[in-house]
Amino acid sequence: MGHMQPFSLYSPAIDADPFPYYEALRENYPCYWCEDAGIWILSRYQDVFDAAQDWATYSSAQGNMIDELPGRAGGTLGTTDPPRHDRLRALAQSAFMRKTIAHLFPLTLDIANRCLERLCTQAEFDFVEDYSSQITVGLLFKAMGLPPRDHSDIRRKVILAVSTDKSAKGRTPEHLAAFKDLADFISAEVTARREKPTDDLITLLAQAEIDGDRLTEREVVLTSATFVMAGVESLSSFMSMFALNLHDYPQARRRVVADPDLCPMAIEESLRFNTSAQRFKRVATRDVDLHGKTIRAGDTVALAFGSANRDGRKFPNPDVYDIDRRPQGHLGFGAGKHFCLGSQMAREITDIAMRRFLARIPDFRLAVERLTWNSSSNFRSPVALPFIRE
Ligand code: HEM
């Protein structure tokens, strides 16, 4: 990688700013063997897009998270291939659609307003702790019918479950224990719903039925866990990234403040510019020759969505944050069969939450020395995003 350190999934410096590294990969090593994680990295738009479409060659059945959590592979829609995936997706979607979107809009507004009441009395606050995660945890717990008393404990476990440790180059026993606790907690809730069904998402998942086909107990637990992890973490992370973009590009922020109807366009550009879902995993089912390298059957491959979105072959001036861009075909939510099930919900909730936020707090400054990034092979997001009101 020339004068740069080799690309790594376990480098705090690369997590803080992966984009120059992605560029070096795209230009010089488009099919790159990442030594420390033992994984091929595909970084060009076309390669990532093609691989995401070609599930028969790039399988999800051994998991889609790099450093996959034990027990997930094969048990939920993100970790299966068709035809099993089609079945899980249809069952999960029928439950999800009934319980999300419209139901959650008033609640989003409600939580946002309550948070903002408090933030407007403070000179400084943490956008993640005090705003984005309050909203996403509140929403997801309500949708899933989980007890509010467990908010902070579960959120802590979700964060640990999506994290990796740099020096261990993977998961530590602490991360694995957090995921196990999360799965056990959800499993107990699933059992409780079987005895006493309610109208929440867990009950709907347990009851979902298409042509006599239902989810197994394990599938209900793992699919619920996916919703909690994606809903709590991916969504709050993305919202925080969006707020950070608006901070970093004040001209864009001023335009969105002046005309809130620009918010959806700005969200779309942020999904391209720095999605929280930077990379997901596949396993090759056959040998593939690509850019002079051979990916062998059984090798692990990372689809670097975050890099594909910065490929100048697809998006001219890719490193410019341009809310007028309308980035058709960006991969912020992935592509193909595994395209994010929560994409519409994520867009709408972010839109509601950020419009409210900007209406009350149009000017804010980042205490940049206290910005910290998470540690994860898949996701990139701030864990602390301290803003000072101006
Ligand atoms: C802005 C926030 C979000 C981002 C950036 C995001 C991103 C992604 C990406 C890139 C994938 C593809 C994974 C792969 O190809 O292996 C995905 C899949 C998925 N996402 Fe999201 N997601 C977000 C929010 C959500 C929310 C709120 C939910 C639901 C509560 C959700 C549920 C799912 C599910 C269930 C899948 C698996 C779909 C399948 O395999 O068929 N996501 N997401």
Residues whose N, C-alpha, C, O or C-beta is under 5 A from the ligand:
A	BS01	HEM	N64 L77 G78 R89 T226 F227 A230 G231 S234 L235 F238 T275 S276 A277 F280 L331 G332 F333 G334 K337 H338 F339 C340 L341 G342 A346
